[in-house]
Each structure stands twice: as structure tokens, then as C-alpha cells.
């Protein structure tokens, strides 16, 4: 028997339990799990068994190719984002992304378990056109944080949080494709898990299997919703500077203030985006400082930098990031599938952007060029913030702009445009303009006004009027973003909470079992 899944959604646990020595320590799982980079453990006599939850093809001679369901022992996890693993079947050793493996005895081995994914993210995944009625996932409920208790899986017991939520794709003639959510409650070891108290289950796996074969929900569960493979934090272990010959430029995606953006490949294996620097735009050192900043920023709503190319010195520098398949949000809204997006989807994008900006706010970074052209669109309506070309880490609350610096007037707060004083609050102003771009599907802000007119009129208190498609409540927040006093503008943390609540209140509520 091999090391791969015999069923599409569950690892055959008897392989790991009967044939592999495991540690005597209990597997304790809690709601807050430290990221792999913060865990430090070098191998001991008895290794803990992990399972691959994503495919990974080796990108260098030191890497290990793994497939979903492969069993591994972790030899060394002291290298942060990349762990040295040994394949249980082939006994080959190599490095794998830490995010791509999980302990064999946890819920993550079930392909239907999406752990801490938010409800809106679950809906975004389930409503992908490749999914059909009955596609489902189980996630940790957002509404009941902090509860920790012993969970009973098929073979082991461990700590986790709850309750959980079951999200299911449904369809009817009136509403079309939509998602329904069910709360999975847990009482005690005797009763276990249930959606309706009249039928309880000792494990989540048994609950899921029951509703695959029995009515009682909106429809029978059919197949697990595929998980989105996370981007690696670097292109490969210890690979930061890559050779120019390893990069293949395939398609130009756009041109910005500092250069062109291309879709391409690294080593003919890895899909990447490549940003080139225009000669003379900024010093090489300044560009590398930008790259070092991006490398340290890690959030699922920020485009991840994975490598740079700075040699030879007389050639344009390449900055290499994950590839977002649908290009810039501005083009997507004007020319792509985004032209047909309705208000809930647009507000969901605003929520995602506010989430990423709240992270930058927490990290004391300033974007300075927040606009739809610098937001990239991936699959399933996912958007991420890009182009940190003007971002700088700051020790004080204010970053002083260089006199010769260029910036787009219609997106720039008055105190930044007139006095060159950029703060996170000037980013909030820009976010308000970005909201206008979203609501209008990419229209140019301040229509009919020149840059000079915009500067003069905003100083006198002029604000763009409410667009006919913009709800009053959203417009009130746009006006708050454009408050003349930077200190009076909301924080991104507050903006994210508002838009997240807005989408939740207008979205589907929890269902009861039939």
C-alpha cells in the first residue's frame, strides 16, 4: 500500500498508525497555531508523521517532490518556511514548504477541512464555477472564538476550538448558485457533534459521511471544496537572487510608474509575475530596499514577493512575485469579467483590500499609491494589494516625501499632495477613492476635473457626490475617508470591520437541519 489517499478526502490513517513509530507526546491542537516559521524542532529518535496536503514539484536539487497524501517524517523544522522531510515510502530526503504539510492525526488531513477560513472566503471558494451543488467544506466558526476542548477524531483525541460550520453549495431556480451554512455544535464526549441534536456523531468525519448518504440538509454532500494552494514565501529554499537566464518573460500585463509587469516562468516550472524597473527611475539600492520590505510583509491579501534578479548591473532589475491570473483590478472592472460584478461582490473586494491595509497599518507601513490599478485579481474573486514601490518602513508616524517624487493627484490626500506628508491616514483617503472606482466599475474619479482643479476644490471642501449605484451607508464611509483632518479619518482596522459586517449582514444566514 502506498502513501497516497485511497479516498479523495481522507488519509488512510491505519498506514501511519501501524507502520510508523510516532511520538509519545499527545497531539495537542488549539485554535491558535503558531506559523511554521515560529516552530523550532530538530529531529529526535521518534519522528512525528506528517502528510502532504498540497502537491509540490521540486524546484532545486535540494527540494523534495511531494503529492497530496504522501507521508513524511520531518527531519528538521528549524529552517523557518522550508522543512527538511523524509518520504516514508521512497526514503528520499529534501526540503518542502512548511505550509504544504500537516500532522497526520489532525483534521487538516481531511480535504474538506479549511480550518480558520472566514465565511466570505468559504462562499467565494464554493461559488467557483467549477463546483457543483453539494460541494462542501467544514471550517472553524467565526462566531464562537476562544472555546477549547477535546475533539474526538476517528483514532485520536486532541484539543481544538469550536463550534464548527459546514458550508454547502446549493442551487435553485430563483436564487441560482448560493451557499448555505450550518452550525456544527459540540456538547461533550458522550454526545459529540451534531447539527440537529436528535442525531449526534463521535467525530466530524462520521458527521460528514452521514450527510453524504442521507438527506436532512439542503442537499446531500457530494465532494470537498478544493483548497487554494498557498504561495511559497520564497521561490525555493535559500533561493532569493535568481539568474536572468532562469526567467522567461511570456506576456506583458501592464506598465506602471516604475516599469513593466510581465507574466512568465522561473526555470520553466513556476508561474511568476516579473516587475522590471525603468532605468533611472530610482537607484538600484532604493529598488532593493523595496524588495526587502516586500519580502518581510506576509498577509493573504498582499502579493507575495518570492525572488529578485539584480545581475548584471547594466540590465533592468527584476522583482518576482506570485502571479495573479486576472491582472489589475482596474482592467478587470473595465474590460474583464468584473464588468458584470454586482454590489455584494464589489463590497467583498473592498473588505479584502481593507484587511490587507489593516495589516500594513499594524506593521507601520505606508503604501502611498493605493488605487485599483495597484490591486491584482486572482481566482474566485480574490484580490491582493500590489506595488509597494513607494512603501517604506517608518520609525515615526509620518514619512516625508522627496520633493521630486511623483504621485497621482486624484488619489492623493491634500496634505500629501500639497506638503508631501504621507501617513497611513493619507492611505485611508486613497481607499475612499478606490471605493469610488469599485462602485463605478473603474470610472476615473473626479470626472471632468483636471488635477489642478481637484487640488483646489478639495482644499475648499469639495467631495465627489454619491454615485447613483452607491448605497448611502457606503458613501458616508467614503466621506469619512475624505475628512479634511487626517486624525478624524477611520483606521483600516475599523474599515475592515465595517465592510466585513456589511457583507455578513447582507449575506446568507445559518440554516437549520430539515
N, C-alpha and C positions, 0 to 999 in steps of 0.2 A: 504493500500500500504506500502510495506516495505522500507528499507533504502538502497537497493542494486540497481545496474544498471539494467534497463529494456532492454537496448541495450548494446552490448558488448563494445562500445567505448565511451559512453556519459552518464553522470549522469542526471537523470530526474530532472531538476532544479526547476520545479514547486513545488516539495516537500519542498525544502528548502525555497523558497520564500514565500509560502503561509502559512506554518505551523510553521515556526521557526522565532522568533524575531532576527533581525540582527542589527548590529551596524549602527548608523547614519553616521559614517565616510565612505567616498568613499574608495573603494578598489583600491589602487594605486599599480601598478605592474611595476617595472622597470627592465631593463636588469640585473643589478647587485642586486641580492637579498642576504641579509645577511644570513649566515647559521643559522640554528635553535639555535645553542649554543650561538649566539651573540644577540638573541632577548630575551627581558625580559618583560613579561607581565603577571600579575596576574589577575584573573577573575574580571569582573565588572558586573553590572546589566544585560547588554545585551551582550551575548557571540557571538563571531564570529563563524560561522558554517564552519567546515572542513569536508573533505571527505577522506576516506581511499583510497589510490592508490596502496597499496600492502596488501596482506594478512599478518597477524601476529598472531601466536598462543601464548597465554600467557605462559611464562616460569617460572613465580613465582606467588605467591598468590597476589602480588600487581599489576600484569600486567592485561591488558585488551585484550581479543581476538577480532580482527577486520578482516573484509573481504572487498575486493575491492568494493567500492560503499557505504559502511556504512557511515552514517552521524554522526558527533561528535561535541560536544562543548568542547572547550579547557578550562579547569578549571584553570590550572596553567602551564605556559610555562617557569617558572623561573629555571627549573632543568636541563637546557642545552640540552643534547641529548635525554632525555626522558620527555615527556609531560603528565601531568595528564589530562585525557579526560573522558567525559561522553557520553555514547552511546545514541543517540537520540531516539532509539526505545525501548531498554531494560532499559535505565536509570542506567545501571551499570557503575561504575567508575573504572578506573585503568590506569596504565602507558602504553604508546605506544611509539615506536620510532618516534622522530620528523620528520625523513626523510620519514616516511611512510604515512604522511597526508599532505593535501594541502587545501587552502581556496576553498570553494565550487564554487565560482564565477570566478575562473581563468581558463586559458587554460589547466592547468595540469589535470583537471578532464577528459579531452579527452584522451583516451588511446593511440591515435595516436600522441600526442604532446610530444616530447622528449626534449624540451627546448634547453639547450645550448650544446647538444651533437655535437661533431665535425663530419665533413663529413666522415672521415675514420671510425670513430666509428659507424656511421649510416650504412655504407656499410658492416661493419663486422657483425652487427646485422641482416641486411636484407638478407645476403648471407648464414645465417644459414640454414642447410639442412631441418629444419622443416618448413621453409617458402616456399611459392609458388609464382608464378607470380601474380603480383598485390598487394602483401603485401607492405605497405607503412608507412611512418611516416612524420611528419612535425617538423621542427627544426628551431631554430634561425640561420640565415645566418651568417657564419663566416666572410664574406667579407664586411659587412657594419656595423661595430660596432659604438656605440655612438649615433645613431638616436633614439630619444624617442618621442613617440606621443601617442595620444589616440586611443586605439583599441576598436572596437565595437564587443562585443560578442553577443549571442542571446538575452540576457536580460540586460546586464550591460555594462558600459564603464569603461575602466581603462587604465593605462599607461603601455606601453611595448616598446620593441625595434624592429627594423626590418631593411630590409625586412626579410621574412622567406624563407625557402627552403622546397620543397616537394621532398622526396626521395622515389623512387619506384623500386621494384624488377621486372626485365623483363627477358625474355628468348628468344633466337633464336638459330637456328641450328649451326650457325657459331661461336657465342661467348659463347653459353651456358648461365648459370645464370649470370646476371650482374645487376648493379644498374644505374638508370638514375636519374638525379637531375633537378628540375625545380625551378626557382626563383619565389617566390610569392611577388609581388610588392604591395605597399600601397600608394595611392596618397593623398586622403583627405576623409573626412566623406561622401562626396557626391558620390564618385566613389567606395571607399572601396578597396577591394583586387582583384587582378587579376594575372593570368599567361599570358594571352593574353588580351590586352586592350579592344578587342571587346566584352568581357564578364566579367563583374565585379560583386562582391558579397559584401554585407554589413558585413559579418562575415566570419572568417576562417571555421567555421562549415559548412556554406552553400556552400562554395567553395569545401570543401571535399565531401560533399554529392552529389554535382553536378557531380563530376568526378567519383563517384561510379556508376552512372547510365548512363553516357554519354561518348562517345568517344571524342578524342581530345588529349590525352596523348599517351604514348607508349602502354598503355593498361588501362583498367578500374581498378580503385582502388577496392580491394577486402576486406582486413581485416587489422587492425592496427598491426604493428610490436610489439610484446610483449616487454615491458620494462624489463631491468635487475634489479632484486631486489637488492638494496644496502645492504652491510653488516652493522650490527649494530656496534656501536663503543665499546660497552661492551656487554657481553653475556646477561645481563638483567640489569634493573636499580639497582644501588648500589651493583651489584654483580661483584666483582673483584677477590677475593680469593674464589676458589671453593673447595669442598671436593674431596678427591681422589676417594671416592666411587661413586661420581656423573659422573665420567669419564669412558667411556668404550672404550678400545683400540681394534680396529677391524682389521686393516690391516697395516702392516709396509710398508711405502712408500719409505724409504731410510735411509741412515746413513751418518752423516756429522762429522765435526771435533769435535763438542760438544755433540753429542748424536744422538738418533734415531728420526725419524719423522713417526708418525702414523696417519692414518685416524681413526676417532672414533666418538662418540656421547657424548653429555652432557645431563644428565637427560633422556636419551633415546629419546630425541626430536630433538636436534640441531646437525647438522653435523659440525664437527670441525676437525682441524688438531692439533696434540699434539706433541710438541718437548720436548724430555727428555734430561736432562743434564748428561753426563758421570760423575761418581763420580771422584772427584779430578781434573777435567779439569779446573775449576775455582771456586772461592769462591761463596757461596750462595749469598753473598752481591753483588758480581760482576754480577751474573746472574740476580738478581732483578733489578740492575741498567739498565741492558739491557732491561728488561721488561718495566721499567718506561720510557725509551727512546722510545721504540716502541709504547707505549700507546699514546704518545703525537704526533706522526707522523701520519698525516691524508692526504692521497692522493689516488686517484683511481688507481694509478699504484704501490702502496705499499701494501703488505699483511698486513691486519689489525689484530693487537693483541686484543683479547677480554677478556682474563682471565688468571690467573695463579693459580698454586697449589703448595704450599711450605710446607705443613704439611703432615705427620710428618717429622721432620728434618732429620731422617736417611734414608728417601726414596728419589729417584730422583725427582727433581723439574720438574713440567710440565709447559710449556708455551703454551697457547692455542690460536690458530689463526683461521681465516676463512679458509675453505677448498677449495683448488683449484683442480678441478676434474681430471686434466690431468697430475699432477705431475710436475717434474722438466723439464725445457726446454731442458736440455742435453739429458735426456732419451727420451723426446718427439721427438727430432730431429733424434735420432739414431734408435729408436725402434718403435715409435708410428706413428700416422698419419702425424707427422711433416716431415717424410722422403720424403713425396710427395710435400711438400710446394715449390712453385715457388718463384722467387726473389721478386715480389711485396709483398707477404705475409711476407717474411723474413725481408724486409726493414720496413714494418709496425710494426713488433715486435721491431725492433731497435728504431723506433720512440717512441713507448710506453715506452721502458726502458729509453731512453734519457729524456722523460717527467718526469718520477719518479725521476731520478737522478738530474734533474734541480731543483726539489722541495727540495731534500736533500741539494743541493748546496745553495739554498736560505736560508735554515734553518741552515746552517753552520754545517752540519753533514758529517761525512766521513764513507763510507761503509766498505772499506778495504778488501773486499773479493768479488768483483763484477765479476761474471762468470756465464756461462749458468747453472751450477749446482745449483746456488742460485737464479734463476729466475723460477717462477712457472707459469703454464699454466692452464687457466680456459676454459670456454666455448667460442665459437665464435672467437677463436684466441686471446683472451685477455691474456696478460702476466702481471705479477706483480713481483716486486723486493722483495726478502725474505732474511732471515738470516742476521740480524743485530747484530750478536754475537760479532763483533769487533767494532761496531759503538760506538762512544762516542760524546756527546755534547762538543763543544770546545769553549773556550773563545778567543783563539788565532788562527792564521791561520794554525798552524802545531800541529799535535798530535804526541808525542814521543812514539814509540812502546817500550814495555818491552823487555829486551834482550832475555828472554826465549820464547817469543811469536813465534808461528808457522804461516807461510803463504805460499801459493802456488807460487813458483818462476816464473813459466811460465806466470802467470797473473799479476805479481807484478812489478811496475815501479822500475828501477835501484836504485833510491835514497831511496826508501822504503826497497828494499831487502838488500841493502848494508849498509845503515846507519839508517834504522829503522825510517825514517821520512815520515810519511803518511800525505798527504793533499788531498783535493778534486781533485787536478791535478794528483795524483797517481791513483785515481779512473778513471780519463779520460784515462790514459794509459790502465788500465784494460778493459775499454769499447772498446778500439780498438781491444784487443784480443777477447773479446766477439763477436765483429763483424766478426772476422775470424771464430769463432765457428758457428755463424749463417749461413754465406755464404757456409761453408763446411758441413753443417748438422751434426755438433757435432764432427768433427775431432779434435784430440789432437793438440794444437798449437806447433809450432817448432818441426815438426815430425822428429824423428831420433836423436834428440838432448837431452842430459842429462840436468838436472838443472844447473850443473856447467858450461856446455857449453853455455847455454842460458845466464847466468850471464856474462861470459867472453865476449861472442860475442856481446851482446847488448851494453856493455860498449865500445866496439871498433866500434860501429856504425852499426852493422848488424841489419837488419829488415827482417821479413818474406817477401818473394816475393809475388807478386799478384797471387792469385789463379785463375785458368782459368775461373771460374764461377763468378768472382768478377768484376763488372764494374770499369773502370778506375777512375771515379769520386769518387766512394765509397772508392777505395784503397787510393786515395790521402788523404781522410779524416782519414783513418786508420794511414797513415804515420804522419799526423799532431798530432794524439793522441799519437804517439810514439816519439814525438820530445824530444831530449835529455834535453832540457831546459823546466822544468815544467811550467814556466811562459808563454812559447810560445804555449802551448797546448790550444786548444779551450775550452771554457766554455761549460757546459752541456746545458745551455740556447741556445747557438749558435748551438750546435749539434742537439738539438731538432728542432730548426727552419730549419736547413738544411734538415734533414730527413723528416720532415713534408712537406716542399716544394717539396722534391724529389718525395714523394708518390703522392702529389697533381698534379704535372706536368705530371706524367705518368698515372694518373687515369682518370676516365670519367669526361667530362666537362658538363656544364649546357646545358640543352636541350631547344628547342623552342616547343611551342604547335603546333600540326599538323594543 
